[in-house]
Amino acid sequence: MSNRILALDTATEACSAAVVIDGVVVAQRFELAPRRHAELILPQLDAVLDEAGISLQQLDALAYGCGPGALRACAWQPASYRVWRLPPTCR
């Protein structure tokens, strides 16, 4: 059984998303985009999942950065996952 992780970070001026399977980054997106995180992160997450060939239901874990950015950035990341209505096993 593989270990599939969806990761995102919006805590700094960069906006990034990645899928890691068994310790190997299989898909990633990164953009230096101050104040555009809300516009970019969900399309980035869709893109990395598609590129990795997995669905939300197939994820084993979620990861997100929490700092040193503003409180708003730290709150946005877990909220992004809630918007997607992730399966209860993926928390």
C-alpha positions as CSV (number, residue, x, y, z in Angstrom):
1,M,0.0,0.0,0.0
2,S,1.4,3.4,-1.0
3,N,1.5,6.6,1.1
4,R,-0.1,9.4,-0.9
5,I,0.1,13.0,0.5
6,L,-1.3,16.2,-0.9
7,A,0.6,19.3,0.2
8,L,0.1,23.0,-0.1
9,D,1.7,26.2,1.1
10,T,0.4,29.7,1.0
11,A,2.1,31.1,4.1
12,T,4.6,33.3,2.2
13,E,4.5,35.2,-1.2
14,A,4.8,31.8,-2.9
15,C,1.9,29.6,-3.7
16,S,2.6,25.9,-4.1
17,A,1.0,22.5,-4.2
18,A,2.4,19.0,-4.6
19,V,1.6,15.3,-4.5
20,V,4.1,13.0,-2.8
21,I,3.7,9.2,-3.2
22,D,6.0,7.0,-1.2
23,G,8.4,9.9,-0.5
24,V,8.7,10.9,-4.1
25,V,7.3,14.2,-5.5
26,V,5.2,13.1,-8.5
27,A,3.6,16.4,-9.3
28,Q,4.1,20.0,-8.2
29,R,3.2,23.6,-8.9
30,F,4.9,26.7,-7.6
31,E,4.3,30.4,-8.3
32,L,5.7,33.5,-6.7
33,A,2.4,35.4,-6.5
34,P,1.9,37.9,-3.7
35,R,-1.8,38.4,-2.9
36,R,-3.0,35.9,-5.5
37,H,-3.1,32.7,-3.4
38,A,-6.9,32.5,-3.3
39,E,-7.0,32.7,-7.1
40,L,-4.2,30.1,-7.6
41,I,-4.3,27.4,-5.0
42,L,-7.4,25.4,-5.9
43,P,-6.4,25.2,-9.6
44,Q,-2.9,24.2,-8.5
45,L,-4.4,21.4,-6.3
46,D,-6.6,20.2,-9.2
47,A,-3.6,20.2,-11.5
48,V,-1.3,18.2,-9.2
49,L,-3.9,15.6,-8.5
50,D,-4.7,15.2,-12.2
51,E,-1.0,14.9,-13.1
52,A,-0.4,12.3,-10.3
53,G,-3.4,10.4,-11.5
54,I,-5.1,10.2,-8.1
55,S,-8.4,11.5,-6.7
56,L,-9.1,13.1,-3.3
57,Q,-10.5,9.8,-2.1
58,Q,-7.2,8.1,-2.7
59,L,-5.2,10.4,-0.4
60,D,-3.7,9.1,2.8
61,A,-2.7,12.5,4.3
62,L,-2.8,16.2,3.9
63,A,0.1,18.6,4.6
64,Y,0.3,22.4,4.8
65,G,2.8,25.0,5.9
66,C,1.8,27.3,8.7
67,G,4.1,30.3,8.8
68,P,5.8,32.6,8.9
69,G,3.0,34.3,7.0
70,A,0.0,36.2,8.2
71,L,-2.7,34.5,10.2
72,R,-5.0,34.8,7.2
73,A,-2.6,32.6,5.2
74,C,-2.4,30.0,7.9
75,A,-6.2,29.9,8.2
76,W,-6.6,29.7,4.4
77,Q,-4.7,26.4,3.9
78,P,-6.8,24.1,6.2
79,A,-9.9,25.9,4.9
80,S,-9.0,25.0,1.3
81,Y,-9.1,21.3,2.3
82,R,-12.5,21.8,4.0
83,V,-13.9,23.4,0.8
84,W,-13.0,20.2,-1.1
85,R,-15.0,18.1,1.4
86,L,-12.2,15.6,1.9
87,P,-13.0,12.1,3.1
88,P,-13.0,11.7,6.9
89,T,-10.1,9.2,6.6
90,C,-7.9,12.0,5.3
91,R,-7.4,14.4,8.2
